[in-house]
Amino acid sequence: MTTIEQDAVAALAEDFGGQLMQPDATGYHEARTIYNAMIDRRPALVVRPTGAADVIAAVNYARERQLPVAVRGGAHSVAGHSTCDDGVLLDLSLLKGVHVDAANGTARAAGGVQWGEYDRETQAFGLVTPGGRVTTTGVGGFTLGGGYGWISPKYGLTCDNLVSADVVTAEGQLVTASETQNEDLFWGLRGGGGNFGVVTSFEYRTHSLGPIILGGLLLFPLEQAEEAMAAYADIVADAPDELGTAAAMLTAPPEEFVPQELHGKPALGFLVSYAGDPAEGAKVVAPLKAVGPAVDLVGPMPYRALQAIIDPMAQPGFRNYWRGLHLTGLNEDVVETFLRFPTEGLSPLSFLILFQHGGAVARVPDDATAFSHREATFMAHPIGCWESPADDERHLAWVNEVTDAFEPFRTGGIYLNFTPDSGEDVVRAGFSSGKYERLAALKAEYDPDNMFRFNQNIAPMPVGAGA
Ligand SMILES: Cc1cc2nc3c(=O)[nH]c(=O)nc-3n(C[C@H](O)[C@H](O)[C@H](O)COP(=O)(O)OP(=O)(O)OC[C@H]3O[C@@H](n4cnc5c(N)ncnc54)[C@H](O)[C@@H]3O)c2cc1C
């Protein structure tokens, strides 16, 4: 149990713009609670900075007392990396602001911005950056871990659109990383997670898109699942980059737009987005629609509505256990395996997604960024999401069963941003050959004492120190 010296906290508070909270403070409970209700931790001190100067002061405070620091962005880490027991929790929820530089085709977001906030500001200029498919996900953990959005096949991962980042290092130095400054750090930030410091500001490339795009949801009863998946496989086999999709084994919600006889029943859904001319997109999706879905909500819609389409399924406060497994492709055996997992007997918030990747993501050379496994054209993403601890065993078993079933079709790589597991083997599986060592050397340079250890942690190892 960490003892917090009250004199030191008082000294920190003297020149601090934001908030400091200890366990008895109002708001402490909210600050320590994250998206995944399975995580229940109690930091010794919560620090809510309002700018880089506050972040520097908080990092210096923690380093001088040898306290580990957890960084909280949108708090969506299913592994629970955005809170901690005992140490200092740097909660970035007051670090807000998005500035769009339309003339330069860039936008700058403060470290605590969420994707819904980013999209709102950039869409005011008719611009986009590939980002989270749920509006409350933070730009921070998302970008640093890679970041797949609906429009990634066209514009790449979020980290591929990072132009620069301002980072407070473990030494309390504010540095900028870009293609021309601290290039090695810039390489590591794009996929290497929160290992290297606190990013106070992200500068992104933007693209012209919207406000209206083609997107939406199709829902089929399971009796049509094979036919629908065959049509889907044909479409994605030679999809233009504009097409971004996912297929999902889910439970049909009891919503007005769903026929009553499907309410609460296992079903097959498709989410579709088209980052181009909506009329062209309609032609591309037509063969899937021709199968005759029970629900067809695919049509012209605001880009921001597409970005919020999964929000009702992604509420905080539930227990979560997920995986993100890169697949070699979508063949008949993959489809057959996918269809073996209807959501029968699971909480209605649990689903199995197949995400279509590839396109611009796969065209970035592997060594250009720390992010790896770009060659995978699909990802299997089982999401166990339920309410009661009494149902833990059933949902964990289901996610593990799905993981085992997809084994023959996996590239071997995993997506760390969807991974609840930790340990060196797990983190290594997030990176292609040789990258872990390069990241460990970078970690030794920027955080030799592993102060930032609540992440997909890379143990610091100076060059030449390894076996
Ligand atoms: C509902 C939901 C939807 C999701 N949708 C997608 C999706 O569409 N595509 C996708 O690729 N992933 C998705 N994810 C996964 C998501 O990318 C990760 O959970 C990511 O870590 C979320 O970022 P965050 O800032 O919200 O997380 P947090 O939990 O706040 O942080 C996660 C990690 O990043 C670090 N971190 C956060 N901000 C900073 C910062 N500014 N500086 C340094 N370190 C920082 C934290 O310390 C922690 O280690 C989703 C997750 C959820 C729960």
The ligand as a Tripos MOL2 file, in Angstrom:
@<TRIPOS>MOLECULE
LIG
   53    58     1     0     0
SMALL
NO_CHARGES

@<TRIPOS>ATOM
      1 C1        -16.2350   -0.1610  -26.8920 C.3       1 LIG1
      2 C2        -14.8960   -0.3150  -27.5400 C.ar      1 LIG1
      3 C3        -14.7660   -0.1450  -28.9070 C.ar      1 LIG1
      4 C4        -13.5240   -0.2920  -29.5250 C.ar      1 LIG1
      5 N1        -13.4360   -0.1480  -30.8870 N.ar      1 LIG1
      6 C5        -12.2420   -0.3020  -31.4920 C.ar      1 LIG1
      7 C6        -12.1280   -0.1620  -32.9180 C.ar      1 LIG1
      8 O1        -13.0800    0.1260  -33.6180 O.2       1 LIG1
      9 N2        -10.9030   -0.3240  -33.4680 N.ar      1 LIG1
     10 C7         -9.7950   -0.6080  -32.7230 C.ar      1 LIG1
     11 O2         -8.7110   -0.7100  -33.2950 O.2       1 LIG1
     12 N3         -9.8710   -0.7340  -31.3800 N.ar      1 LIG1
     13 C8        -11.0700   -0.5960  -30.7540 C.ar      1 LIG1
     14 N4        -11.1580   -0.7600  -29.4010 N.ar      1 LIG1
     15 C9         -9.9520   -1.0800  -28.6420 C.3       1 LIG1
     16 C10        -9.2190    0.1960  -28.3130 C.3       1 LIG1
     17 O3         -8.3760    0.5240  -29.3890 O.3       1 LIG1
     18 C11        -8.3540    0.0440  -27.0560 C.3       1 LIG1
     19 O4         -9.1720   -0.3310  -25.9750 O.3       1 LIG1
     20 C12        -7.6310    1.3400  -26.7320 C.3       1 LIG1
     21 O5         -6.6760    1.0750  -25.7440 O.3       1 LIG1
     22 C13        -8.5890    2.3990  -26.2580 C.3       1 LIG1
     23 O6         -7.9500    3.6150  -26.0220 O.3       1 LIG1
     24 P1         -8.3780    4.4640  -24.7370 P.3       1 LIG1
     25 O7         -7.5710    5.7020  -24.7120 O.co2     1 LIG1
     26 O8         -9.8600    4.5540  -24.6750 O.co2     1 LIG1
     27 O9         -7.9180    3.4310  -23.6290 O.3       1 LIG1
     28 P2         -7.3410    3.5520  -22.1600 P.3       1 LIG1
     29 O10        -7.8950    2.3620  -21.4670 O.co2     1 LIG1
     30 O11        -7.5520    4.8770  -21.5410 O.co2     1 LIG1
     31 O12        -5.7930    3.3520  -22.3960 O.3       1 LIG1
     32 C14        -5.2810    2.1760  -22.9780 C.3       1 LIG1
     33 C15        -3.7620    2.1780  -22.8980 C.3       1 LIG1
     34 O13        -3.2470    3.3110  -23.5930 O.3       1 LIG1
     35 C16        -2.5270    4.1600  -22.7220 C.3       1 LIG1
     36 N5         -2.8470    5.5550  -23.0570 N.ar      1 LIG1
     37 C17        -4.0680    6.0830  -23.2850 C.ar      1 LIG1
     38 N6         -3.9590    7.3730  -23.6200 N.ar      1 LIG1
     39 C18        -2.6370    7.6700  -23.5850 C.ar      1 LIG1
     40 C19        -1.8770    8.8460  -23.8340 C.ar      1 LIG1
     41 N7         -2.4580    9.9850  -24.2020 N.pl3     1 LIG1
     42 N8         -0.5240    8.7850  -23.6890 N.ar      1 LIG1
     43 C20         0.0790    7.6230  -23.3360 C.ar      1 LIG1
     44 N9         -0.5920    6.4830  -23.0930 N.ar      1 LIG1
     45 C21        -1.9310    6.5080  -23.2200 C.ar      1 LIG1
     46 C22        -2.9860    3.7700  -21.3330 C.3       1 LIG1
     47 O14        -2.0310    4.0010  -20.3740 O.3       1 LIG1
     48 C23        -3.2460    2.2820  -21.4790 C.3       1 LIG1
     49 O15        -2.0550    1.5640  -21.3690 O.3       1 LIG1
     50 C24       -12.3900   -0.6140  -28.7580 C.ar      1 LIG1
     51 C25       -12.5100   -0.7810  -27.3690 C.ar      1 LIG1
     52 C26       -13.7530   -0.6370  -26.7620 C.ar      1 LIG1
     53 C27       -13.9000   -0.8640  -25.2880 C.3       1 LIG1
@<TRIPOS>BOND
     1     1     2 1
     2     2     3 ar
     3     2    52 ar
     4     3     4 ar
     5     4     5 ar
     6     4    50 ar
     7     5     6 ar
     8     6     7 ar
     9     6    13 1
    10     7     8 2
    11     7     9 ar
    12     9    10 ar
    13    10    11 2
    14    10    12 ar
    15    12    13 ar
    16    13    14 ar
    17    14    15 1
    18    14    50 ar
    19    15    16 1
    20    16    17 1
    21    16    18 1
    22    18    19 1
    23    18    20 1
    24    20    21 1
    25    20    22 1
    26    22    23 1
    27    23    24 1
    28    24    25 2
    29    24    26 1
    30    24    27 1
    31    27    28 1
    32    28    29 2
    33    28    30 1
    34    28    31 1
    35    31    32 1
    36    32    33 1
    37    33    34 1
    38    33    48 1
    39    34    35 1
    40    35    36 1
    41    35    46 1
    42    36    37 ar
    43    36    45 ar
    44    37    38 ar
    45    38    39 ar
    46    39    40 ar
    47    39    45 ar
    48    40    41 1
    49    40    42 ar
    50    42    43 ar
    51    43    44 ar
    52    44    45 ar
    53    46    47 1
    54    46    48 1
    55    48    49 1
    56    50    51 ar
    57    51    52 ar
    58    52    53 1
@<TRIPOS>SUBSTRUCTURE
     1 LIG1         1 GROUP 0 **** ****
